[in-house]
Amino acid sequence: MTALAIAASLLIGVLLGILGGGGSMLTVPILVYLAGQDTKQAITTSLFVVGVTSLAGLVSHARAGRVRWRTGTLFGLAGMAGAYAGGRLAAYIPDTVLLVAFALMMLATAAAMLRGPRKPPRQAHRELPLHRLLLQGLVVGVVTGVLGAGGGFLIVPALALLAGLPMGIAVGTSLLVIAMNSFAGLAGHFSGAHLDWSLALAVTAAAVLGSLIGGRFAGRIPQHTLRAGFGWFVVAMGLFVLSRQTGPFVLAAVPAIGAGLLLRRRRAHRAENPPGAAAPAPEPAGRH
């Protein structure tokens, strides 16, 4: 089962490399159900894996100038305080509660991915007020510290929509914040969980290798296809975790969840393409 967990970690890295985020939330279920770790130990290991993998991805973004160091450092410092506190708090939360909260976060993230990105108003880059930057970093850090994942899907929208960073720079900057939050959360968890270093290093190596592989294919697969496929995969994983913790009856919610997501997507499509509207002109060949 450990070998299977390492192979799955390679897949996590590939997803991270292609999508720029999202794969880390699968680390905890893999470590719990494939590697046989208890919940708190899996969250501790996940924080180490996510932190190191984020640092590995940060290098290429920094070389390309896609990291806003001041914004990321301030956001990350506040997040580190929240992640450390969240890591200490997690020691007092029952494993079942942690896994249920983790599964609900997976379902919320999947719903956001399947809904698709909302078009934010175009705006020039502006520095987010210091108090808002610190407050948002603190909140994201607490979530990361308690659950061991989820930072990327909270950090990127905050940096892109609220701080006004271009998406590419928001993704690069988020890796700095994720790494800072992960290591702070790891420090908070050390008091209540033992880290299996051999497994942690093996999983991390596989995830880093997978991220390098995924990065080479990032531009070759349509993003909407990746978002949809990964979104439904996360829905399945979230429902699986919920069913293991709350009983099989939760699977009865699958048709309702699917119908709700499809209905929201159809409404969003109609809002963006009202009847009688002219179809958008195709982009000239060669443009990306």
N, C-alpha and C positions, 0 to 999 in steps of 0.2 A: 504493500500500500504506500510505503514511503516513496518508492520509485515512481508510482503513479502520481503522487503529489508533486514530485519534482517535474515530471512531464507536463502536468497541468500548469505549473508555474511558468514553464516555457511559453505556454499559450497565453498566460496573463501578460507576460512581457511583450509578446507579439501584439496583443490588443492595445497595450499601452503605447507601443511604438506607432501603430497605425492611427489610433483614435486620439492620442495625446492625453488620455485619461480613461478612467472607468475600470480598468482591469484590476486595480488594487482592491476593489471591494469584494472580489472573488477570492482573495487570499485567505480570509478568515474561514469561510465555509470549506475550502480545500484542506486547510490545516486541521479543521475539526473532524470532517467526515472521511478524509483520505489518509491523513497522517495520524489520526487518533489523539490529537491534543485536546485538552480541555479548553473551554472558551477563553479564559483569561490568558492562558499560555499562548493560544493562537493569536489573540489580539496583540500581545507583546511581540511575538515573532513577526506579525504582519507590519507593525510599525517599523521594525528594523528593515524588513524587505523593502517597504515603500520608501523609507528614507534613503537607503543606498541607491535604489533604482532611480529615484528622482535626481539625486546628485549626478548619476551617470548621464541622464538625459539633459541636465542643466548645462553640461560642458559644451555641447554642440550649439545650444541656443545662445549661450554667452558669446561664443566665438562669432556667431552671426549677428550679434548686437540686438538680440531679441529679449533682453532682460533689463527691466527698470529697477536698478539696484536700490535707490532710496525708498521707493514705494514698497518693494518687496521686503526690504529689511525692516521697515517700520511695521508693516502688516505681520511679518513673521515674528517679530519680537513680542507683539501683543498675543499672537497665536501661540507662541511657546509658553507663555504664562498660563493661557487657557488649557493647552494640551497637557501641561504638567499637572494642573489641578484636575483635569478630566481623568488622567491616568490614575491619580490617587483615589478619585471618587469611584472609579470602576471597581476597585477592590471591595467596595461595600454593596455592590449591586449584584443580585443573584444572576447566575449564568443564563437562566431561561429568559429573564428580562433583557439581558444584553443581546441575546440572539434574536429575540422578537423585535427589539428596537432596530437591530441591524437589518433584519429582513424588511421591515417597513421602510427603512431608508433606501434599500435596494429597489423596492417597488416605486417609491417616489422618484428616484433617479431614472428608472426605466420609463416612467410616464413622461418625464421631461424630455428624454431622448426621443421617444416615439412621437411626441407632440411636435418636435422640431424646434429649431431656434427661432425665437421671436426677433423681429427686425427692430433694433433699438434706434432711436432718433440719432441722426448723424450729428456728431459734435466733435469739436477740437479737443485735443488732450488737455486736461486740467488736473492739477494736483488735488486729490481728495482732501477735504479738511482733516487736520490731524486727529481730532477727537472721533470722527466717524471712521477713519482708517483703523484706529486702535480698537474701537468698539467692535467693528466687524471682524477684525483679526482675532479678538478675544473669543467671540462666539464660535467662529470656525474652529479655533484651537480646542475648545472644550469638546465639540463634537468629535474631532479627530482623536483626542486623547481617550474619550470614553469608548468609542466604537472601533478605533483602529483603522478607519478608512473614511472616505467621503470628502476629504479635503479638496480634491481637485474640482469636483462639481459644485462646490460652494465658493471656492476661491476664484476660479476663472470668471464666472458671471459677475462677481463683485468687482474684480479688476477691470473687466471689459465694460460693464454697464454703468458702474458707479464711479470708478476712477477714470473712465474715458480712455483706457488703453486700447490700441488696436488688438484684434484677436490674437495675432501671432505673438505679440509682445506679452499679452495677458497670459498665454499658455507658458511661454518661457519664464516669466516672472513667477507664475504659480508654482513651478518646480522648485524654486528657491524657498518659497513659503512652505510647501509640502514637506521638504526635507527638514526645515527648522522645526515645524510642528511635530513631525514624526519622531525626531530624536528627543524632543522635550517630553512627548507623551511616553516614549520608551523609558525615559528616566523616572517618570511617575509610576510606571508599571513595575519597575524592578523591585519595589518593596513588597509586592504581593504575588509575583509570578517568577518562575524559573525559566530562563531562556535556554533551549536546546541548541547550542552553537553549531553543532555539526549539521543539523537539519536547516537551521536558519541560513547558514552560509551556502548550503547546496541549493536551497530554494532561491536565494538572492542571486546566485550565479546564473541559474536558469532564467530568472526574470530579466536580468540585465542582458543576457544573450538574446532572449526573445525580443526585447525592446530594440536592439540593434537590427535584428532581422525585420521586425515590423516596420521600422523606419525606412527601410529600402523599398517597401511596398506601399508606403503611405499615399503616394500620389497616383497609384495605378488602379485603385478600387474606388468607385463612386462613394462619396461620403454619405449620401442618403441611404444607400444600400447597407453600408456598415452600421450606421446608426440604428436602422430598423432591425437588422439581424441581431446586433448586440443587445438592443433594448428588449426584444422578446426573450433572448437568452437570460438576461438578468431577471425578467419577470418569472421565468421558470425556476431560477435559482432561489429567488425570494420566496416563492410559494412553497418550494421544497423545504426550505429552512423553517418556514412557519408551520408546515404540516408536521415536521418532526417535533416541534415544540408545543403545538396546540392541538394536534390531532388531525386526521385526514379530512375532517369536515371543512377545513379551510379551502380544500380544492373545489368545493362547490362555488367559490367566488370567482373561479376562472372565467366562466362565460360572461358574468357581469363586468369584470375588469376589462376583458377584451372588447365587449360591446361599448363600454364607456370610452375607451381609448380610441376606437374607430370612429365613434360619433364626434368626439372632440377634434379628431384630425379632419373629418369631413367638414365640420363647421369652419375650422381654420382655413381649409382650402377654399371654401365658398367665400369667406371674407376677403381673401387675397385675390380671388378671381371671380368677381361678381358677374352675373349673367349680362351678356352684351359687351363686356370689356374686351378690348383688343388684346390679342395674344402678344406676349413680349417678343420682340425681334430676336432672332438667334444671334449669338455672339459670333464675331468673325473668327475664322479658323486661326488657330495659333494663340488665342488669348486664353489665359488661365485665371 
